[in-house]
Amino acid sequence: MSFESPDVFLCVDNLEKSFGGVRALKGLSFTVTPGIIKAVIGPNGAGKTTLFNVITGIFPPTAGSISLYGEAINGRKSQEIARMGVSRTFQNVELFNGMTVLENVMVGRHVRSRAGIFSTGLRLLRMRREERQIRKSALEYLEFVGLEHRAEELAGNLPLGEQKLLEVARALATEPKMLLLDEPAGGLNTRETEELAGLIFRIKELAITVVLVEHDMNLVMDISEEILVMNFGEKIAEGKPRQIKNDPLVIQAYLGEELDYSDL
């Protein structure tokens, strides 16, 4: 893997994604520089989650290109993209509910596992040593998000706010360079949203680039350094929060949505 440019981490160029006759993404282009918090906003159906799915290899692009530090990731599998440094959470929480909180994070940590199939099958010394290290690292990530006291509980028994934190911990366990958060504040109350904002700032301090899809405009305006606005699969605006707040195309795109327009 050869990262050539220090100025751009993610480059999306003329990206298209179609499902049958429906064009979910239409010629979308933007970049993400390392170390920032960038929000992706837009009305329901704008294509935001589809964008995340294409970036992370869940869906192949119909046309266009995606690159990380100049290296194309089109057509790569999700696991390979994760090893390259991209991790994510989901709009609808995706956990192994029958596993413990700790085991869920350990699953994420296994992306960085080095023990081969032969070692794992025979439970050789190297594998056992690595498993202990994975458990130790998983506990550290749980502590980072404030869930270490829940380590041995079943993930399915956690309230929604803590399930979202667990997803973040599992994503961090892959040691990402960029973390994609899909509606992390969805369903959270005011206190939980404020705590989430603090967590995102702490993630940035780890030199992890954060890109989030979010409908909570207060959160977006409070933490984002750049904002990309989508509508019907297209980019309609991109810039600093102050620019986006006063962009007439952005305000027009949200007409009919249940939003506080003063936050835009």
C-alpha positions as CSV (number, residue, x, y, z in Angstrom):
1,M,0.0,0.0,0.0
2,S,1.5,3.3,-1.0
3,F,0.1,6.5,0.5
4,E,1.4,9.2,-1.8
5,S,-0.3,12.4,-0.8
6,P,-0.3,13.8,2.8
7,D,-3.0,16.3,1.9
8,V,-6.0,14.1,1.0
9,F,-7.0,10.9,2.8
10,L,-10.2,10.1,0.9
11,C,-10.9,11.1,-2.7
12,V,-14.3,10.4,-4.2
13,D,-14.4,11.2,-7.9
14,N,-17.5,11.3,-10.0
15,L,-19.1,8.5,-8.0
16,E,-22.2,6.8,-9.4
17,K,-24.4,4.0,-7.8
18,S,-27.5,2.7,-9.4
19,F,-30.0,0.1,-8.2
20,G,-31.8,-1.0,-11.3
21,G,-33.2,2.2,-12.8
22,V,-32.7,4.2,-9.6
23,R,-29.5,6.4,-9.4
24,A,-28.7,6.7,-5.7
25,L,-25.5,8.5,-6.3
26,K,-25.0,10.9,-9.3
27,G,-21.5,12.1,-10.2
28,L,-20.6,12.7,-6.5
29,S,-17.1,14.2,-6.0
30,F,-15.4,15.4,-2.8
31,T,-12.3,14.9,-0.7
32,V,-11.5,14.4,3.0
33,T,-8.3,15.7,4.4
34,P,-6.6,13.9,7.3
35,G,-7.5,14.7,10.9
36,I,-10.7,16.6,10.4
37,I,-14.4,16.0,11.4
38,K,-16.5,16.2,8.3
39,A,-20.3,15.9,8.3
40,V,-22.5,14.6,5.5
41,I,-26.0,15.9,5.7
42,G,-29.1,16.0,3.5
43,P,-32.8,15.1,3.5
44,N,-34.0,11.5,3.8
45,G,-33.2,9.6,0.6
46,A,-30.3,11.9,-0.3
47,G,-28.0,8.9,-0.7
48,K,-25.9,9.4,2.5
49,T,-25.9,5.8,3.8
50,T,-25.5,4.5,0.2
51,L,-22.3,6.6,0.0
52,F,-20.9,4.9,3.2
53,N,-21.9,1.5,1.9
54,V,-20.0,2.1,-1.4
55,I,-16.9,3.6,0.4
56,T,-16.7,0.5,2.7
57,G,-17.2,-2.0,0.0
58,I,-20.6,-3.3,0.8
59,F,-21.8,-2.1,-2.6
60,P,-19.6,-1.8,-5.7
61,P,-19.8,1.6,-7.4
62,T,-21.5,1.7,-10.8
63,A,-19.0,4.3,-12.0
64,G,-16.4,6.7,-10.7
65,S,-13.6,6.1,-8.3
66,I,-12.7,6.0,-4.6
67,S,-9.1,6.2,-3.3
68,L,-7.3,6.3,0.0
69,Y,-4.1,8.4,-0.2
70,G,-4.1,7.9,-3.9
71,E,-4.7,4.1,-3.9
72,A,-7.9,3.0,-5.6
73,I,-10.2,0.9,-3.4
74,N,-12.9,0.2,-6.1
75,G,-13.9,-3.4,-6.1
76,R,-12.1,-4.3,-2.9
77,K,-13.8,-6.4,-0.2
78,S,-15.0,-4.8,3.0
79,Q,-12.4,-6.7,5.1
80,E,-9.6,-5.4,2.9
81,I,-10.8,-1.8,3.1
82,A,-11.0,-2.2,6.9
83,R,-7.4,-3.3,7.0
84,M,-6.5,-0.3,4.9
85,G,-7.8,1.9,7.7
86,V,-11.5,2.6,7.2
87,S,-14.1,1.5,9.8
88,R,-17.7,2.4,10.4
89,T,-20.8,2.2,12.5
90,F,-24.3,1.6,11.1
91,Q,-27.6,3.6,11.1
92,N,-29.4,0.6,12.6
93,V,-27.1,-0.8,15.3
94,E,-25.4,-4.0,14.1
95,L,-24.2,-6.0,17.0
96,F,-23.8,-9.7,18.0
97,N,-26.6,-9.5,20.6
98,G,-25.9,-13.0,21.9
99,M,-22.3,-12.2,22.6
100,T,-20.9,-10.2,25.5
101,V,-20.0,-6.6,25.1
102,L,-16.3,-7.5,25.4
103,E,-16.6,-10.3,22.7
104,N,-18.2,-7.8,20.3
105,V,-15.2,-5.5,20.5
106,M,-12.8,-8.5,20.3
107,V,-14.5,-9.4,16.9
108,G,-13.4,-6.0,15.6
109,R,-10.0,-6.4,17.0
110,H,-9.5,-9.7,15.1
111,V,-9.2,-7.6,11.9
112,R,-5.6,-7.0,13.1
113,S,-5.0,-10.6,14.1
114,R,-1.7,-12.1,12.9
115,A,-2.1,-15.7,14.0
116,G,-2.8,-18.0,11.0
117,I,-5.4,-20.7,10.6
118,F,-2.9,-23.5,11.5
119,S,-1.9,-21.7,14.8
120,T,-5.6,-21.0,15.6
121,G,-6.7,-24.5,14.9
122,L,-4.1,-26.0,17.2
123,R,-4.3,-23.2,19.8
124,L,-0.6,-22.8,19.7
125,L,1.3,-20.5,22.0
126,R,1.4,-17.7,19.6
127,M,-2.4,-17.8,19.1
128,R,-3.0,-17.9,22.9
129,R,-0.7,-15.0,23.4
130,E,-2.4,-13.0,20.7
131,E,-5.8,-13.8,22.1
132,R,-4.8,-12.4,25.5
133,Q,-3.6,-9.2,23.8
134,I,-6.8,-8.9,21.8
135,R,-8.8,-9.1,25.0
136,K,-6.6,-6.5,26.7
137,S,-7.0,-4.1,23.8
138,A,-10.7,-4.7,23.6
139,L,-11.0,-3.7,27.3
140,E,-9.0,-0.6,26.6
141,Y,-11.4,0.5,23.9
142,L,-14.4,-0.2,26.1
143,E,-12.8,2.0,28.8
144,F,-12.3,4.7,26.1
145,V,-16.0,4.9,25.4
146,G,-17.0,4.4,29.0
147,L,-18.4,0.8,28.8
148,E,-15.7,-1.2,30.7
149,H,-18.3,-1.9,33.5
150,R,-20.5,-3.6,31.0
151,A,-17.8,-5.9,29.6
152,E,-19.4,-9.2,30.6
153,E,-23.0,-8.3,29.8
154,L,-24.8,-9.4,26.7
155,A,-24.7,-6.7,24.0
156,G,-28.4,-7.2,23.3
157,N,-29.3,-6.2,26.9
158,L,-27.7,-2.7,26.6
159,P,-29.9,0.4,26.1
160,L,-29.7,2.0,22.6
161,G,-27.2,4.7,23.7
162,E,-24.8,2.2,25.0
163,Q,-25.2,-0.1,22.0
164,K,-24.1,2.9,19.8
165,L,-21.1,3.4,22.1
166,L,-20.3,-0.3,21.7
167,E,-20.4,0.0,18.0
168,V,-17.9,2.8,18.2
169,A,-15.6,0.8,20.4
170,R,-15.7,-2.2,18.0
171,A,-15.0,0.1,15.1
172,L,-12.0,1.7,16.9
173,A,-10.7,-1.8,17.7
174,T,-9.8,-2.1,14.0
175,E,-7.3,0.7,14.4
176,P,-8.9,2.9,11.7
177,K,-7.3,6.0,10.1
178,M,-10.8,7.1,9.2
179,L,-14.1,6.4,11.1
180,L,-17.5,6.6,9.4
181,L,-20.3,7.2,11.8
182,D,-23.8,6.7,10.4
183,E,-26.4,8.7,12.4
184,P,-24.6,8.2,15.7
185,A,-27.0,10.6,17.6
186,G,-30.1,8.9,16.3
187,G,-32.4,8.0,19.2
188,L,-30.1,9.7,21.8
189,N,-31.3,12.2,24.3
190,T,-29.7,15.6,24.9
191,R,-27.3,14.4,27.5
192,E,-26.2,11.4,25.5
193,T,-25.7,13.6,22.4
194,E,-23.5,15.9,24.4
195,E,-21.4,13.0,25.6
196,L,-21.2,11.7,22.0
197,A,-19.8,15.0,20.9
198,G,-17.1,14.8,23.5
199,L,-16.3,11.2,22.4
200,I,-16.0,12.3,18.8
201,F,-13.5,15.0,19.8
202,R,-11.5,12.5,21.7
203,I,-11.5,10.2,18.7
204,K,-10.1,13.1,16.6
205,E,-7.3,13.5,19.2
206,L,-6.2,10.0,18.4
207,A,-5.4,11.3,14.9
208,I,-8.4,9.5,13.4
209,T,-10.3,11.3,10.7
210,V,-14.1,11.3,11.4
211,V,-16.8,11.5,8.7
212,L,-20.4,11.4,10.1
213,V,-23.9,11.2,8.5
214,E,-26.2,13.0,10.9
215,H,-29.6,14.7,11.1
216,D,-29.0,16.5,14.4
217,M,-28.1,19.9,13.1
218,N,-26.9,21.2,16.5
219,L,-24.4,18.4,16.8
220,V,-23.3,18.9,13.2
221,M,-22.7,22.6,13.6
222,D,-21.0,22.2,17.0
223,I,-18.4,19.6,16.0
224,S,-17.9,19.7,12.2
225,E,-15.0,21.5,10.5
226,E,-16.4,20.8,7.0
227,I,-19.9,19.8,5.8
228,L,-20.9,18.1,2.6
229,V,-24.6,18.5,1.7
230,M,-26.3,15.9,-0.6
231,N,-29.7,15.8,-2.2
232,F,-31.1,13.1,-4.5
233,G,-27.6,11.6,-4.8
234,E,-25.8,14.8,-5.8
235,K,-23.6,17.3,-4.0
236,I,-25.4,20.6,-3.6
237,A,-23.0,22.3,-1.3
238,E,-19.7,21.8,0.6
239,G,-17.8,24.1,2.9
240,K,-17.4,25.4,6.5
241,P,-20.4,25.3,8.8
242,R,-21.0,29.1,8.5
243,Q,-21.1,28.8,4.7
244,I,-23.5,25.9,4.7
245,K,-25.8,27.6,7.3
246,N,-26.4,30.5,4.9
247,D,-26.5,28.5,1.6
248,P,-29.9,29.0,-0.1
249,L,-29.6,25.7,-2.0
250,V,-29.2,23.9,1.4
251,I,-32.2,25.6,2.9
252,Q,-34.3,24.9,-0.2
253,A,-33.3,21.2,-0.1
254,Y,-34.7,20.9,3.4
255,L,-38.1,22.4,2.7
256,G,-40.7,20.1,3.9
257,E,-38.3,18.4,6.4
258,E,-39.0,18.6,10.1
259,L,-35.9,20.7,10.9
260,D,-35.2,23.9,12.8
261,Y,-34.2,26.0,9.9
262,S,-32.3,28.4,12.3
263,D,-29.8,25.6,12.8
264,L,-28.9,25.5,9.1
